[in-house]
Amino acid sequence: MKKLGALVAAVAVGGATLLAGTAAADNGLSRFHHQELDWKACDHKALDEAGAQCADVEVPLNYAEPRGRTISVAISRIKATDPGKRRGVMLSNPGGPGGPGLDMTLGIREAMTPEVRAQYDLIGMDPRGIGRSNPVDCGWPVGLMLRSPGVDRAAFDRTVRLEADLARQCADTEGDLLRHISTRNTARDMDVIRGALGESKINYFGWSYGTYLGSVYTQMFPRQSDRFVLDSAVDSKRYGTRMFQDMGAPNEAALDEWAEWTAERDSEYHLGTTGKQVRALVEDLVQRSAKQPIRIGEYEVDQHALPIVLFMSLADPRANPALATDVRQLVDAADGKQVEPNPALKNTLEVMYRPTPETQLSGQAAVLCGDKVEHRDPEYYWRNIERTRAEQPLFGAFANGISACAFWGPPAEKATVVRNSVPALIVQTTGDTRTSYESGVDLHRSMKGSKLVTLQDVRVHAVFGNFPNSCAENAVNTYFADGTLPATDLTCRAD
């Protein structure tokens, strides 16, 4: 789920140090690295039409016990367009965490030059626990553990109880599987995929949380890392609670920017003639939802969900009209009018309140909560919420709120601290509302062989293949084509 996305790092590993950087050590893993793959049609309309093939890669559930239970990881392959120029494979991840990535390559290849497409087999992947790869399904009554804690202590306490219940239900439903859904294990799966494809190294492109996964791979498997592009990046030191805390300020700024845009179109949306009026209306709408949930269609939007609805559309200015339409509908519904939510809003509310097996996002929780120990004391979160309410009235509670991770079982191993000299290209926008600009700068400092491409004065999350920009696209394509990083860090402007 790239919208929510974005997302640490230590070479020390709990029970599986043997795998920290050894791609082919004969410790029971050799059979995985040398397995033969059974390629077939993907049973996915767009992938099949693109000529892709799919296969299931067998991997250990627990890499510390490679002769134990196995699971499968689904991958797709779009072959290099010129076999004579082929130089290897490019794996990818769309972020989330928890985003299925089997078809991600279909989008990013549109931004690739013919020279790049000629050189790489493009490999999509549903990470373990996601999509077609033994998906986690906690059976939750809600699709998403992320909630705003609300406007007061009583609402916060209800959120604490909900998140504790979600964690317990997931543990009861999925059991020991949860201990093995982690970024480190997904990085190990990537290395098994590398071996099964007969490659000595991998190239890689990742958005959002996919940058964290990619950087963790470079730390664990530096000798197997070739050309890595990390777009909208998360530094390992910020992954988890701090990553969400970083979202507060840029989302408030994004709301102000959207409010000004909407005020200029008051004749269409009727939400206010100044940015301040529009913002005041939205803040009041949240307060109204706290007193009485807003009935819209078959849903009742409360103070815990409404900030998430706003958050969903602030990652990209091209979503300004959609957000203005959503707010107009919610205001009308709060005023007592009969309103049927538009399809996009209905889809968001379905995920929040009435998930289906296809829309539930407990796999996201499994990754986030399975990677590291988060603060356990609810008072830690409450203090931070109260501290940020004045400057972040809409998103301070959400950014500093508690989640099911506070009640999750202990991770099987320590998180990874990324600190290396593996070459990489990091792409970051200054207005990113998911992975803060500072996070990308910090990852650049942590990866001393990297170069940073800054897209200036743009509020967007995920650039290459998502937000056209000739400067950034040229930097990415040049690096993938011939391995040339910019001589110095590069600043780009919107086209």
C-alpha positions as CSV (number, residue, x, y, z in Angstrom):
1,M,0.0,0.0,0.0
2,K,2.2,2.7,-1.3
3,K,-0.1,5.5,0.0
4,L,0.7,4.6,3.5
5,G,3.8,3.9,3.0
6,A,7.2,4.4,3.7
7,L,9.6,2.8,5.8
8,V,16.3,-0.1,10.2
9,A,18.8,-1.6,10.7
10,A,21.9,-3.7,12.8
11,V,24.1,-6.3,11.6
12,A,23.4,-8.2,14.9
13,V,20.7,-10.8,14.5
14,G,18.9,-12.6,17.2
15,G,19.0,-16.3,16.2
16,A,20.3,-16.2,12.7
17,T,23.6,-14.4,12.4
18,L,24.7,-17.1,10.0
19,L,22.8,-15.3,7.3
20,A,24.0,-11.7,7.8
21,G,25.9,-11.6,4.5
22,T,26.5,-15.1,3.3
23,A,24.6,-15.7,0.1
24,A,25.6,-19.2,-0.6
25,A,27.0,-20.8,2.5
26,D,26.2,-24.5,2.6
27,N,24.1,-24.5,5.8
28,G,21.0,-26.1,4.4
29,L,20.2,-23.1,2.2
30,S,22.0,-24.3,-0.9
31,R,19.0,-26.2,-2.2
32,F,16.9,-23.0,-2.1
33,H,19.5,-20.9,-4.0
34,H,19.7,-23.6,-6.7
35,Q,16.1,-24.6,-7.1
36,E,14.6,-24.7,-10.6
37,L,11.6,-22.4,-11.2
38,D,8.5,-23.5,-13.0
39,W,7.6,-20.4,-15.1
40,K,4.0,-20.1,-16.3
41,A,1.3,-17.6,-17.1
42,C,0.6,-15.2,-14.3
43,D,-3.2,-15.4,-14.3
44,H,-3.1,-11.6,-14.1
45,K,-4.6,-9.8,-17.1
46,A,-2.1,-6.9,-17.3
47,L,1.0,-9.1,-16.6
48,D,-0.1,-11.7,-19.1
49,E,-0.8,-9.1,-21.8
50,A,2.7,-7.7,-21.2
51,G,4.2,-11.2,-21.8
52,A,5.2,-11.7,-18.2
53,Q,5.7,-15.1,-16.6
54,C,5.3,-16.0,-13.0
55,A,6.8,-18.6,-10.6
56,D,6.7,-19.6,-7.0
57,V,10.0,-19.6,-5.2
58,E,10.4,-21.9,-2.2
59,V,12.0,-20.3,0.9
60,P,12.4,-21.4,4.5
61,L,9.8,-20.0,6.9
62,N,12.6,-19.7,9.5
63,Y,16.0,-19.1,8.1
64,A,17.6,-20.3,11.4
65,E,16.0,-23.7,10.6
66,P,16.3,-24.1,6.8
67,R,15.4,-27.7,6.9
68,G,12.1,-27.0,8.6
69,R,8.8,-25.6,7.2
70,T,8.9,-23.8,3.9
71,I,6.6,-21.2,2.3
72,S,6.5,-19.8,-1.3
73,V,7.1,-16.3,-2.6
74,A,5.4,-15.4,-5.8
75,I,7.5,-13.5,-8.5
76,S,6.9,-12.2,-12.0
77,R,9.4,-11.7,-14.8
78,I,9.3,-9.4,-17.8
79,K,12.4,-10.3,-19.8
80,A,14.9,-7.8,-21.1
81,T,13.9,-6.6,-24.5
82,D,17.4,-7.3,-26.0
83,P,19.0,-10.6,-24.9
84,G,22.3,-9.4,-26.5
85,K,22.4,-6.4,-24.1
86,R,21.0,-8.1,-21.0
87,R,23.1,-7.5,-17.9
88,G,20.9,-9.0,-15.1
89,V,17.7,-8.8,-13.1
90,M,16.1,-5.9,-11.3
91,L,13.9,-6.7,-8.3
92,S,11.4,-4.2,-7.0
93,N,9.1,-3.4,-4.1
94,P,6.2,-0.9,-4.1
95,G,6.2,-0.1,-0.3
96,G,3.4,-0.2,2.2
97,P,4.8,-2.1,3.9
98,G,2.5,-4.9,2.8
99,G,2.1,-3.8,-0.7
100,P,1.8,-6.7,-3.3
101,G,4.4,-6.1,-5.9
102,L,3.8,-8.7,-8.5
103,D,2.7,-6.1,-11.1
104,M,4.8,-3.2,-10.0
105,T,7.2,-3.5,-12.9
106,L,4.3,-2.7,-15.3
107,G,4.3,0.9,-14.1
108,I,7.9,1.7,-13.6
109,R,9.0,0.3,-16.9
110,E,6.9,3.1,-18.6
111,A,9.4,5.6,-17.2
112,M,12.4,3.5,-18.3
113,T,14.3,4.3,-21.4
114,P,14.5,1.6,-24.1
115,E,18.2,1.2,-23.2
116,V,17.3,0.3,-19.6
117,R,14.4,-2.1,-20.6
118,A,16.9,-3.8,-23.0
119,Q,19.3,-4.7,-20.2
120,Y,17.1,-6.0,-17.3
121,D,14.7,-8.8,-16.6
122,L,12.2,-6.9,-14.4
123,I,11.2,-9.0,-11.4
124,G,8.0,-8.2,-9.4
125,M,7.5,-9.9,-6.1
126,D,4.7,-10.3,-3.5
127,P,6.8,-10.4,-0.3
128,R,6.2,-13.1,2.2
129,G,2.9,-12.7,4.1
130,I,1.5,-10.6,1.3
131,G,-0.6,-11.2,-1.8
132,R,0.1,-14.6,-3.3
133,S,2.9,-15.3,-0.9
134,N,1.2,-17.1,2.1
135,P,-0.8,-13.9,3.0
136,V,-1.3,-13.0,6.6
137,D,-5.0,-12.5,7.4
138,C,-5.6,-11.7,11.0
139,G,-9.4,-11.8,10.6
140,W,-9.7,-8.3,11.9
141,P,-13.1,-6.5,12.0
142,V,-11.2,-3.5,10.5
143,G,-8.8,-3.5,7.6
144,L,-6.2,-1.2,8.9
145,M,-4.6,-1.0,12.3
146,L,-3.6,2.7,11.7
147,R,-6.1,4.9,13.5
148,S,-6.1,8.4,14.8
149,P,-6.5,8.3,18.6
150,G,-9.1,11.0,18.6
151,V,-9.6,14.3,20.3
152,D,-9.5,13.5,24.0
153,R,-8.3,11.0,26.6
154,A,-11.5,8.8,26.4
155,A,-11.0,8.4,22.7
156,F,-7.4,7.6,23.2
157,D,-8.2,4.9,25.7
158,R,-10.7,3.3,23.4
159,T,-7.9,3.2,20.7
160,V,-5.5,1.5,23.1
161,R,-8.1,-1.2,23.8
162,L,-8.7,-1.7,20.1
163,E,-5.1,-2.0,19.2
164,A,-4.4,-4.4,22.0
165,D,-7.4,-6.5,20.8
166,L,-6.1,-6.5,17.2
167,A,-2.6,-7.7,18.3
168,R,-4.2,-10.5,20.4
169,Q,-6.5,-11.6,17.6
170,C,-3.6,-11.6,15.1
171,A,-1.5,-13.7,17.4
172,D,-4.3,-16.1,18.0
173,T,-5.1,-16.4,14.2
174,E,-1.6,-16.6,12.7
175,G,0.5,-17.9,15.6
176,D,4.2,-18.6,15.0
177,L,4.0,-17.4,11.4
178,L,4.1,-13.8,12.6
179,R,7.6,-14.2,14.1
180,H,8.9,-14.9,10.6
181,I,7.3,-12.0,8.7
182,S,10.0,-9.4,8.8
183,T,12.1,-7.2,6.5
184,R,15.2,-9.2,7.2
185,N,13.5,-12.4,6.1
186,T,12.2,-10.7,3.0
187,A,15.7,-9.6,2.2
188,R,16.8,-13.2,2.6
189,D,14.0,-14.2,0.3
190,M,15.3,-11.7,-2.3
191,D,18.7,-13.4,-2.1
192,V,17.2,-16.8,-2.6
193,I,15.4,-15.4,-5.7
194,R,18.8,-14.1,-6.9
195,G,20.3,-17.5,-6.6
196,A,17.3,-19.3,-8.2
197,L,17.6,-16.9,-11.1
198,G,21.2,-17.8,-11.5
199,E,22.5,-14.3,-10.8
200,S,25.5,-13.3,-8.8
201,K,24.1,-9.8,-8.0
202,I,20.7,-8.0,-8.1
203,N,19.7,-4.6,-9.2
204,Y,16.8,-3.0,-7.4
205,F,14.1,-0.3,-7.5
206,G,12.0,0.5,-4.4
207,W,9.4,3.0,-3.4
208,S,8.7,4.1,0.2
209,Y,9.0,1.1,2.5
210,G,10.7,-0.6,-0.4
211,T,13.6,1.7,0.2
212,Y,14.0,0.3,3.7
213,L,13.8,-3.2,2.3
214,G,16.4,-2.4,-0.3
215,S,18.8,-0.7,2.1
216,V,18.5,-3.6,4.5
217,Y,19.5,-5.9,1.6
218,T,22.6,-3.9,0.9
219,Q,23.6,-4.1,4.6
220,M,23.0,-7.9,4.8
221,F,24.3,-8.8,1.3
222,P,26.6,-6.0,0.1
223,R,28.5,-8.2,-2.3
224,Q,25.3,-9.2,-4.0
225,S,24.1,-5.6,-4.4
226,D,24.6,-3.9,-7.8
227,R,22.6,-0.8,-8.9
228,F,20.0,0.2,-6.3
229,V,17.6,3.1,-6.6
230,L,15.7,4.0,-3.4
231,D,12.8,6.4,-4.2
232,S,11.1,8.2,-1.2
233,A,13.4,6.8,1.3
234,V,13.3,5.7,5.0
235,D,16.4,5.8,7.0
236,S,16.8,2.8,9.3
237,K,17.2,4.9,12.4
238,R,13.7,6.4,11.8
239,Y,11.9,3.3,10.8
240,G,8.9,2.5,13.0
241,T,7.5,5.0,15.6
242,R,9.8,7.9,14.6
243,M,8.8,7.4,10.9
244,F,5.2,8.1,11.8
245,Q,6.1,11.0,14.1
246,D,7.9,12.5,11.1
247,M,4.6,12.5,9.1
248,G,2.8,15.0,11.4
249,A,4.4,18.3,10.2
250,P,4.5,17.7,6.5
251,N,0.9,16.5,6.5
252,E,-0.2,19.7,8.3
253,A,1.8,21.7,5.6
254,A,0.2,19.7,2.9
255,L,-3.3,20.3,4.3
256,D,-2.6,24.1,4.3
257,E,-1.4,23.9,0.6
258,W,-4.6,21.9,-0.3
259,A,-6.8,24.4,1.6
260,E,-5.3,27.3,-0.4
261,W,-5.9,25.4,-3.6
262,T,-9.5,24.6,-2.6
263,A,-10.2,28.2,-1.5
264,E,-9.3,29.3,-5.0
265,R,-12.1,27.0,-6.3
266,D,-14.8,28.0,-3.8
267,S,-17.3,28.3,-6.6
268,E,-16.9,24.6,-7.2
269,Y,-16.5,23.1,-3.7
270,H,-18.0,25.8,-1.5
271,L,-15.7,25.0,1.4
272,G,-14.4,28.5,2.1
273,T,-12.9,31.5,0.2
274,T,-9.5,31.5,2.1
275,G,-7.2,28.7,3.1
276,K,-7.8,29.5,6.7
277,Q,-11.5,29.1,6.3
278,V,-11.1,25.8,4.6
279,R,-8.7,24.5,7.2
280,A,-11.1,25.7,10.0
281,L,-14.0,23.8,8.3
282,V,-11.9,20.6,8.2
283,E,-10.8,20.9,11.8
284,D,-14.4,21.5,12.8
285,L,-15.5,18.5,10.8
286,V,-13.2,16.3,12.9
287,Q,-14.6,17.7,16.1
288,R,-18.2,17.1,14.8
289,S,-17.3,13.5,14.0
290,A,-16.1,13.1,17.6
291,K,-19.5,14.2,18.9
292,Q,-21.5,12.3,16.4
293,P,-20.0,9.9,13.7
294,I,-20.8,11.1,10.2
295,R,-23.3,8.9,8.5
296,I,-22.4,8.7,4.8
297,G,-24.0,5.9,2.7
298,E,-23.7,2.7,4.8
299,Y,-20.7,4.0,6.9
300,E,-20.3,6.0,10.0
301,V,-17.1,8.0,9.9
302,D,-15.7,8.8,13.3
303,Q,-12.9,10.8,14.8
304,H,-10.5,7.8,14.4
305,A,-11.1,7.3,10.7
306,L,-11.6,10.9,9.4
307,P,-8.0,12.0,9.7
308,I,-6.9,8.9,7.9
309,V,-9.3,9.7,5.0
310,L,-7.7,13.1,4.7
311,F,-4.2,11.6,5.0
312,M,-4.8,9.2,2.2
313,S,-5.1,12.0,-0.4
314,L,-2.3,14.4,0.8
315,A,0.6,12.4,-0.8
316,D,0.1,13.9,-4.2
317,P,-1.2,17.3,-5.4
318,R,-3.0,15.6,-8.3
319,A,-5.4,14.2,-5.7
320,N,-6.5,17.7,-4.6
321,P,-9.8,17.5,-6.5
322,A,-10.6,14.1,-5.1
323,L,-9.9,15.3,-1.5
324,A,-12.1,18.4,-2.0
325,T,-14.9,16.2,-3.3
326,D,-14.5,13.9,-0.3
327,V,-14.6,16.8,2.2
328,R,-17.6,18.3,0.4
329,Q,-19.5,15.0,0.7
330,L,-18.5,14.6,4.3
331,V,-19.6,18.1,5.2
332,D,-23.0,17.5,3.5
333,A,-23.4,14.2,5.3
334,A,-22.5,15.9,8.7
335,D,-25.2,18.5,7.9
336,G,-27.7,15.7,7.7
337,K,-28.0,15.3,4.0
338,Q,-28.4,11.9,2.3
339,V,-25.0,11.3,0.7
340,E,-23.7,8.2,-1.2
341,P,-19.9,8.3,-1.1
342,N,-18.1,8.5,-4.4
343,P,-16.3,5.2,-5.4
344,A,-12.8,6.2,-4.2
345,L,-14.1,7.4,-0.8
346,K,-16.3,4.3,-0.5
347,N,-13.2,2.1,-1.2
348,T,-11.3,3.8,1.6
349,L,-14.1,3.5,4.1
350,E,-14.5,-0.2,3.1
351,V,-10.9,-0.8,4.0
352,M,-11.3,1.1,7.3
353,Y,-14.6,-0.5,8.4
354,R,-15.6,-3.5,6.3
355,P,-12.6,-5.2,4.8
356,T,-12.7,-8.1,2.5
357,P,-10.0,-10.7,2.2
358,E,-8.6,-8.7,-0.7
359,T,-8.7,-5.3,1.1
360,Q,-7.6,-6.2,4.6
361,L,-4.2,-4.9,5.4
362,S,-3.1,-7.0,8.4
363,G,0.0,-8.0,6.4
364,Q,1.2,-4.5,6.7
365,A,0.9,-4.8,10.5
366,A,2.8,-8.1,10.4
367,V,5.8,-6.4,8.8
368,L,5.8,-3.2,10.8
369,C,5.3,-4.9,14.1
370,G,7.5,-7.8,13.3
371,D,10.6,-5.7,12.6
372,K,11.3,-4.1,15.9
373,V,10.1,-3.6,19.5
374,E,8.1,-0.4,19.8
375,H,7.2,1.5,23.0
376,R,4.9,-0.5,25.2
377,D,3.6,2.1,27.6
378,P,0.4,3.9,26.3
379,E,1.5,7.0,28.3
380,Y,4.4,7.5,26.0
381,Y,2.1,8.0,23.1
382,W,-0.4,10.1,25.1
383,R,2.4,12.5,26.1
384,N,3.5,12.9,22.5
385,I,0.0,13.5,21.3
386,E,-0.7,16.2,23.8
387,R,2.7,17.8,23.1
388,T,1.9,18.1,19.3
389,R,-1.8,19.0,19.3
390,A,-1.2,22.8,19.1
391,E,1.1,22.8,16.1
392,Q,-0.4,19.7,14.5
393,P,-4.2,19.9,15.2
394,L,-5.2,17.5,12.5
395,F,-2.4,15.0,12.3
396,G,-0.5,15.2,15.6
397,A,-2.6,12.5,17.2
398,F,-2.4,10.2,14.2
399,A,1.4,10.7,13.8
400,N,2.1,10.1,17.5
401,G,-0.6,7.5,18.1
402,I,-0.4,4.0,19.4
403,S,-0.8,1.0,17.1
404,A,-1.1,-2.8,17.5
405,C,2.8,-2.9,17.4
406,A,2.8,-1.8,21.1
407,F,1.2,-5.1,22.0
408,W,2.9,-7.4,19.4
409,G,5.0,-10.3,20.4
410,P,8.8,-9.8,20.5
411,P,10.6,-9.9,17.1
412,A,12.7,-13.0,16.3
413,E,15.8,-10.9,15.8
414,K,17.0,-7.3,16.1
415,A,16.3,-4.8,13.4
416,T,19.0,-3.8,11.0
417,V,21.1,-0.6,11.2
418,V,22.0,0.4,7.7
419,R,25.5,1.9,7.6
420,N,27.6,1.0,4.5
421,S,29.3,2.3,1.4
422,V,27.2,0.4,-1.2
423,P,26.5,2.7,-4.2
424,A,22.9,3.7,-4.5
425,L,20.8,6.5,-5.9
426,I,18.3,8.1,-3.4
427,V,15.4,10.1,-4.8
428,Q,13.5,12.4,-2.3
429,T,11.0,15.2,-2.6
430,T,11.0,18.1,-0.1
431,G,7.2,17.9,0.5
432,D,6.9,14.2,0.9
433,T,4.1,13.5,3.4
434,R,4.9,9.8,4.0
435,T,8.7,9.6,4.2
436,S,10.0,12.9,5.3
437,Y,12.7,14.7,3.3
438,E,15.0,14.5,6.4
439,S,14.6,10.7,6.4
440,G,16.0,10.5,2.8
441,V,18.9,12.9,3.8
442,D,19.7,10.6,6.8
443,L,19.7,7.5,4.6
444,H,22.1,9.3,2.2
445,R,24.4,10.0,5.1
446,S,24.2,6.4,6.3
447,M,24.9,5.0,2.8
448,K,28.2,6.7,2.1
449,G,28.4,5.5,-1.5
450,S,25.0,7.0,-2.4
451,K,24.0,10.2,-4.2
452,L,20.9,12.1,-3.4
453,V,18.4,13.5,-6.0
454,T,16.2,16.2,-4.4
455,L,13.0,17.1,-6.1
456,Q,12.5,20.6,-4.8
457,D,9.1,22.2,-3.7
458,V,7.0,19.2,-4.7
459,R,4.5,17.4,-2.5
460,V,4.6,13.9,-3.8
461,H,5.4,10.5,-2.5
462,A,7.1,8.1,-5.1
463,V,8.6,9.8,-8.1
464,F,10.0,7.5,-10.8
465,G,7.2,5.9,-12.6
466,N,4.6,7.8,-10.7
467,F,5.2,11.6,-10.9
468,P,6.8,12.6,-14.3
469,N,10.0,14.6,-13.8
470,S,12.6,14.7,-16.6
471,C,15.5,15.6,-14.2
472,A,14.8,12.8,-11.8
473,E,14.0,10.3,-14.5
474,N,17.2,11.1,-16.3
475,A,19.2,10.4,-13.2
476,V,17.6,7.1,-12.5
477,N,17.7,5.9,-16.2
478,T,21.4,7.0,-16.5
479,Y,22.3,5.0,-13.4
480,F,20.5,1.9,-14.5
481,A,21.8,2.2,-18.0
482,D,25.5,2.6,-17.4
483,G,26.1,2.7,-13.6
484,T,26.9,6.4,-13.6
485,L,25.8,8.2,-10.4
486,P,25.6,12.0,-10.5
487,A,29.0,13.6,-9.7
488,T,27.4,15.4,-6.8
489,D,24.0,15.5,-5.1
490,L,21.5,16.8,-7.6
491,T,18.5,19.2,-7.1
492,C,15.6,19.0,-9.6
493,R,12.6,21.3,-10.1
494,A,9.1,20.3,-11.2
495,D,8.7,20.2,-14.9
